[in-house]
Amino acid sequence: MSRFLLNRLGQSIVLLLIVSVITFFLINLAPGGPSAAMRMDASEAERQAIITQLGLDEPVVVRYAQWLGSAVTGDFGVSFSTSEPVLERILSRIPYTIELTLFTILFAVSFGILFGIISAVKRGSLRDHAINFISVIGLSIPAFWLGLMLILLFSVQLGWLPSSGVGADARGENFSLLGWLSYLFMPVLILSTTILPNIVRFTRSSMLEVVNQNYIRTVRAKGAKERYVIYVHALKNALIPVVSIIGVLIPRLLSGAVITEAIFGWPGIGSLIIQAAQGRDYPLVMGVTMFVTIVVIVCNLLVDLVYSKIDPRVKNV
């Protein structure tokens, strides 16, 4: 296990370096890079001050080396738009994104596995066709369109749910569980559409393969109840490919959070990415990119560890 962790740590460091090099050089060498921050009517003194502040008088390789040296210590620079440290701006948004993604993963994994099992056990039935149809619809409908439709229905027409925000009143001294969940419901539902249909389909195909194995027939022949056969013997082995696909779906979940947070005014990392891109806040773009990369690496490492525990045939040594 220690050798596995060391290997993954080395791979992660190399991946972070590659991502940082690509992002930094694209930002600095592409048209509209940091040099675009200078106004056309700026005086020579103002231009020189901006050049010095942004380090544009140094070669791009030197600038990258300076940025990397500071980033290793946790200093990602200062945000252009607010003059705050980039790390502070990111850390202030992390709790909201963690909250949204955790509830989405719990919701999508729980219902995805449940519907996948039902679809596999009732193969060819009306429930199976209905679940498959809804999964295809979920994969086909754009998240931004569905989010707007839900806002029109539940917020504008029915007035049941708030259209945006995180419910500051429901989180403070006047905490209300119902009010807090009302702000979470639509963002979690929309974000779940990015991964839930895939979990349903993978669970279904995996369960169909497992229930036809010889050891399942043996358990049934011993007189075990069908529910015990499915949820104790079949499900454990059927979850092995499902766990691996969850690691692949995490980047899609984070990319979907950008759209979802923008639609519902959720003040997380996704909305921060949009603000950084629109405001040409290049230090913030670099900081958020590296943070998202680290999150994806850590999540995939956790998935690999869980995978090794579920499947004893996998040896991470």
C-alpha positions in Angstrom: 0.0 0.0 0.0 2.8 2.4 0.8 4.4 1.8 -2.6 1.1 2.4 -4.2 0.6 5.7 -2.4 4.2 6.8 -3.2 3.6 6.0 -6.9 0.4 7.9 -7.0 2.0 10.9 -5.2 4.7 11.0 -7.8 2.2 10.8 -10.6 0.1 13.5 -9.0 3.1 15.9 -8.8 3.9 15.3 -12.4 0.2 15.9 -13.4 0.1 19.1 -11.4 3.2 20.4 -13.1 1.8 19.6 -16.6 -1.5 21.3 -15.8 0.3 24.4 -14.4 2.6 24.7 -17.4 -0.2 24.4 -19.9 -2.5 26.8 -18.1 0.2 29.4 -17.4 1.6 29.5 -20.9 -1.8 29.6 -22.5 -2.8 32.5 -20.4 0.4 34.4 -20.9 1.0 33.7 -24.6 -2.5 33.7 -26.0 -4.1 36.9 -27.4 -5.8 38.8 -24.6 -3.4 37.7 -21.9 -2.1 39.8 -19.0 -0.8 42.4 -21.4 -4.4 43.2 -22.3 -4.9 44.7 -18.8 -3.2 47.9 -20.1 -5.6 50.6 -21.3 -5.0 52.1 -24.7 -5.1 55.6 -23.2 -2.7 54.8 -20.4 0.3 57.0 -19.9 3.9 55.7 -20.2 4.3 55.8 -16.4 1.0 53.8 -16.0 2.1 51.3 -18.6 5.5 50.8 -16.9 3.8 50.4 -13.5 1.5 47.7 -14.9 4.4 45.9 -16.6 6.3 45.9 -13.4 3.3 44.7 -11.3 2.5 41.9 -13.7 6.2 41.0 -14.3 5.8 41.4 -18.1 9.4 42.7 -18.3 10.6 39.2 -17.6 10.6 36.2 -20.0 7.6 34.0 -19.6 9.7 31.1 -18.4 11.1 33.2 -15.6 7.6 34.3 -14.7 6.5 30.7 -14.5 9.4 29.8 -12.3 8.6 32.7 -9.9 4.9 31.7 -9.9 5.7 28.1 -9.2 8.1 28.9 -6.4 5.4 31.0 -4.7 2.6 28.5 -5.4 4.5 25.7 -3.6 4.4 27.8 -0.4 0.6 28.5 -0.9 1.0 31.9 -2.4 -1.0 32.1 -5.7 -0.7 35.8 -6.0 -3.2 38.6 -5.6 -6.6 38.8 -7.3 -6.7 41.6 -9.9 -10.4 42.4 -9.2 -10.4 42.6 -5.4 -6.7 42.8 -4.5 -7.2 39.9 -2.1 -4.9 36.9 -1.9 -6.1 34.3 -4.4 -6.0 31.5 -1.8 -8.3 33.5 0.5 -10.8 34.0 -2.2 -10.8 30.2 -3.1 -11.0 29.1 0.5 -14.0 31.4 1.1 -15.9 29.6 -1.7 -14.8 26.0 -0.9 -17.5 25.2 1.8 -20.3 26.0 -0.6 -19.0 23.8 -3.4 -18.2 21.0 -1.0 -21.7 21.2 0.4 -23.3 21.1 -3.1 -21.1 18.3 -4.4 -21.4 16.1 -1.4 -25.2 16.2 -1.4 -25.1 15.6 -5.2 -22.9 12.6 -4.8 -25.0 11.1 -2.0 -28.2 11.7 -4.0 -26.8 10.5 -7.4 -25.0 7.4 -6.0 -27.9 6.3 -3.8 -30.7 6.7 -6.4 -28.4 5.6 -9.3 -27.6 2.3 -7.6 -31.2 1.8 -6.5 -32.7 2.4 -9.9 -29.9 0.4 -11.6 -30.7 -2.6 -9.4 -34.5 -2.3 -10.0 -33.9 -2.0 -13.8 -31.6 -5.1 -13.8 -33.9 -7.3 -11.5 -37.0 -6.3 -13.5 -35.3 -6.6 -16.9 -37.7 -6.1 -19.8 -40.5 -4.9 -17.5 -42.3 -1.5 -17.7 -40.2 -0.2 -14.8 -37.0 -1.2 -16.7 -38.1 0.6 -19.8 -39.2 3.7 -17.8 -35.8 3.9 -15.9 -33.9 3.5 -19.2 -36.0 6.2 -20.9 -35.6 8.7 -18.0 -31.8 8.0 -18.1 -31.6 8.8 -21.8 -33.6 12.0 -21.2 -31.3 12.9 -18.4 -28.2 12.5 -20.5 -29.7 14.4 -23.4 -31.3 17.5 -21.8 -28.8 20.4 -21.2 -28.4 21.2 -17.5 -28.8 25.0 -18.0 -32.1 24.6 -19.9 -33.5 22.2 -17.3 -32.4 24.5 -14.5 -34.2 27.4 -16.0 -37.3 25.3 -16.5 -37.3 24.2 -12.8 -36.9 27.9 -11.7 -39.9 28.9 -13.9 -42.0 26.0 -12.5 -41.1 25.8 -8.8 -40.1 29.5 -8.1 -42.0 31.6 -10.6 -45.2 29.7 -11.1 -45.7 27.7 -7.9 -43.6 29.8 -5.5 -42.5 26.7 -3.6 -38.7 27.1 -3.8 -36.2 30.0 -3.9 -34.8 30.7 -7.3 -31.2 31.5 -6.2 -28.9 32.0 -3.3 -27.8 29.8 -0.4 -30.3 30.9 2.2 -28.2 33.1 4.5 -31.1 33.5 6.9 -31.7 29.7 7.2 -28.0 29.1 8.0 -27.6 31.7 10.8 -29.1 31.9 14.2 -32.5 31.4 12.8 -31.5 28.0 11.3 -34.3 26.2 9.5 -33.7 22.7 8.1 -36.6 23.0 5.7 -35.4 26.4 4.5 -31.8 25.2 4.1 -32.9 22.1 2.1 -35.2 24.3 -0.1 -32.2 26.2 -1.4 -30.3 22.9 -2.0 -33.0 21.0 -3.7 -32.9 22.4 -7.3 -29.1 22.8 -7.6 -28.6 19.3 -6.3 -31.2 17.9 -8.6 -29.8 19.7 -11.7 -26.2 18.8 -10.9 -27.2 15.1 -10.3 -28.3 14.9 -14.0 -24.6 15.1 -15.0 -23.7 11.7 -13.3 -26.9 9.9 -12.1 -27.9 8.5 -15.6 -24.4 7.0 -16.0 -24.5 5.4 -12.6 -27.9 3.9 -13.3 -26.7 2.4 -16.6 -23.4 1.0 -15.2 -25.2 -0.5 -12.2 -27.8 -2.1 -14.5 -25.2 -3.7 -16.8 -23.0 -4.8 -13.9 -25.9 -6.4 -12.1 -27.1 -8.2 -15.2 -23.7 -9.7 -15.5 -23.3 -10.7 -11.9 -26.8 -12.3 -11.4 -26.0 -14.8 -14.1 -22.8 -16.0 -12.4 -22.6 -19.6 -11.0 -22.2 -18.6 -7.4 -25.5 -16.6 -7.5 -27.3 -19.7 -8.9 -25.7 -21.7 -6.0 -27.0 -19.3 -3.4 -30.5 -19.4 -4.9 -30.3 -23.2 -5.0 -29.7 -23.2 -1.2 -33.0 -21.5 -0.7 -31.8 -18.0 0.1 -34.4 -15.2 -0.3 -34.1 -13.2 -3.5 -33.6 -9.9 -1.7 -30.7 -11.4 0.3 -29.2 -12.8 -2.9 -29.4 -9.4 -4.7 -28.4 -7.0 -1.9 -25.8 -9.2 -0.1 -24.1 -11.4 -2.7 -24.7 -9.8 -6.0 -24.5 -6.1 -5.2 -21.0 -6.2 -3.6 -19.4 -7.5 -6.8 -21.7 -5.4 -9.1 -20.4 -2.3 -7.3 -16.8 -2.8 -8.4 -17.1 -1.2 -11.9 -19.6 1.4 -10.5 -17.0 2.6 -8.0 -14.4 3.0 -10.7 -16.8 5.0 -12.9 -17.5 7.4 -10.1 -13.9 8.5 -10.1 -14.2 9.2 -13.9 -17.5 11.2 -13.3 -16.0 13.5 -10.7 -14.5 15.9 -13.3 -17.8 16.0 -15.1 -19.5 16.8 -11.8 -17.1 19.8 -11.2 -17.6 21.1 -14.7 -21.4 20.8 -14.2 -21.0 22.8 -11.0 -19.9 25.8 -13.1 -23.2 25.9 -14.9 -25.3 25.0 -11.9 -23.8 27.6 -9.6 -24.2 30.3 -12.3 -27.8 29.5 -12.8 -28.8 29.4 -9.1 -26.4 32.1 -7.8 -24.5 29.6 -5.7 -21.3 31.3 -4.4 -19.0 28.4 -4.9 -15.9 27.6 -7.0 -17.9 27.3 -10.2 -19.2 30.9 -10.0 -15.7 32.0 -9.0 -14.3 30.5 -12.2 -16.8 32.5 -14.3 -16.0 35.7 -12.5 -12.3 35.2 -12.9 -12.6 34.5 -16.7 -15.0 37.4 -17.3 -12.8 39.8 -15.3 -9.5 38.5 -16.8 -8.3 37.8 -13.3 -5.4 35.7 -14.4 -3.9 34.9 -10.9 -7.4 33.8 -9.8 -7.7 31.6 -13.0 -4.4 29.9 -12.2 -5.3 29.4 -8.6 -8.8 27.9 -9.3 -7.4 25.6 -12.0 -4.8 24.2 -9.7 -7.3 23.8 -6.9 -9.7 21.9 -9.1 -6.9 19.7 -10.4 -5.9 18.8 -6.8 -9.5 18.0 -5.9 -9.8 15.6 -8.9 -6.5 13.9 -8.0 -7.5 13.4 -4.4 -11.0 12.1 -5.3 -9.5 9.6 -7.8 -7.0 8.4 -5.2 -9.9 7.8 -2.7 -11.8 5.9 -5.3 -8.8 3.7 -6.0 -8.4 3.0 -2.3 -12.1 2.1 -2.0 -11.9 -0.1 -5.1 -9.0 -2.1 -3.6 -11.1 -2.7 -0.5 -14.1 -3.8 -2.4 -12.2 -6.1 -4.8 -9.7 -8.3 -2.9 -8.1 -9.3 -6.2 -6.7 -5.8 -6.6 -3.4 -5.4 -4.9 -2.0 -1.9 -4.5 1.5 -3.0 -3.4 
